[in-house]
Amino acid sequence: MHTPSTKPRLTKAGISFSVTVEFTTYSCLASHEGLAKLCEHLDTKETAMQTFLAFEAKIHGVARRLIAAGVPRNPVVLGPNSFR
């Protein structure tokens, strides 16, 4: 079972959100640098939240893959290297 759990929230470090994987909820953070990497090919000046919402499905997928791979968490941080 893979479902988003809570609404994303803007923090100083990026966008905080959570995902549920196998009935366990994990805290995650999409860093500002990671979000910038996602939209670097776009010619736009979107806010961090707009970028997160535009790429939300991809971000959740990356978070789930990192969790499945056993990446240390609390929170699981998605930085620029997470979005190659």
C-alpha positions as CSV (number, residue, x, y, z in Angstrom):
1,M,0.0,0.0,0.0
2,H,1.4,3.4,-1.1
3,T,-0.6,6.5,-0.2
4,P,0.3,10.1,0.7
5,S,-0.6,10.8,4.3
6,T,-0.5,14.5,5.0
7,K,-0.6,17.8,3.1
8,P,2.8,19.2,2.2
9,R,4.1,22.1,4.3
10,L,6.7,24.7,3.6
11,T,9.6,24.9,5.9
12,K,12.9,26.8,5.9
13,A,14.7,23.7,4.5
14,G,12.1,22.8,1.8
15,I,8.8,21.1,1.7
16,S,7.9,18.7,4.5
17,F,5.5,15.8,3.7
18,S,4.9,12.2,4.6
19,V,4.2,9.0,2.7
20,T,2.8,5.7,3.9
21,V,4.6,2.6,2.8
22,E,3.5,-0.9,4.0
23,F,1.2,0.7,6.6
24,T,4.1,2.8,8.1
25,T,4.1,6.6,7.8
26,Y,7.5,8.2,7.1
27,S,8.4,11.9,7.4
28,C,10.1,13.3,4.3
29,L,11.6,16.5,3.2
30,A,12.1,17.7,-0.4
31,S,14.9,20.2,0.0
32,H,14.9,23.6,-1.8
33,E,17.9,22.4,-3.8
34,G,16.2,19.1,-4.8
35,L,13.1,21.0,-5.9
36,A,15.3,23.4,-8.0
37,K,16.9,20.4,-9.6
38,L,13.4,19.1,-10.7
39,C,12.5,22.3,-12.5
40,E,15.9,23.4,-13.8
41,H,14.9,22.6,-17.3
42,L,11.8,24.7,-17.1
43,D,11.8,28.4,-18.0
44,T,9.8,29.5,-14.9
45,K,10.1,31.1,-11.5
46,E,7.8,28.8,-9.5
47,T,7.7,28.8,-5.8
48,A,8.9,25.8,-3.8
49,M,5.3,24.7,-3.1
50,Q,4.2,25.1,-6.8
51,T,7.2,23.0,-7.9
52,F,6.4,20.4,-5.3
53,L,2.7,20.2,-6.4
54,A,3.7,20.0,-10.1
55,F,6.1,17.1,-9.4
56,E,4.3,15.6,-6.4
57,A,3.8,12.1,-8.0
58,K,7.5,11.9,-8.9
59,I,8.6,13.2,-5.5
60,H,6.4,10.6,-3.7
61,G,7.8,7.8,-5.9
62,V,11.4,8.8,-5.2
63,A,10.6,8.9,-1.5
64,R,9.1,5.5,-1.6
65,R,12.1,4.1,-3.4
66,L,14.5,5.6,-0.9
67,I,12.5,4.1,2.0
68,A,12.4,0.7,0.2
69,A,16.2,0.9,-0.2
70,G,16.7,1.5,3.5
71,V,18.0,5.0,3.3
72,P,18.3,6.4,6.8
73,R,15.3,8.4,7.7
74,N,13.8,10.9,10.2
75,P,13.1,12.6,7.9
76,V,14.0,11.0,4.5
77,V,15.7,13.9,2.7
78,L,15.3,14.3,-1.0
79,G,18.1,16.5,-2.3
80,P,19.3,17.3,-5.8
81,N,21.0,13.9,-6.1
82,S,17.7,12.2,-5.5
83,F,16.4,13.6,-8.8
84,R,18.9,12.6,-11.5
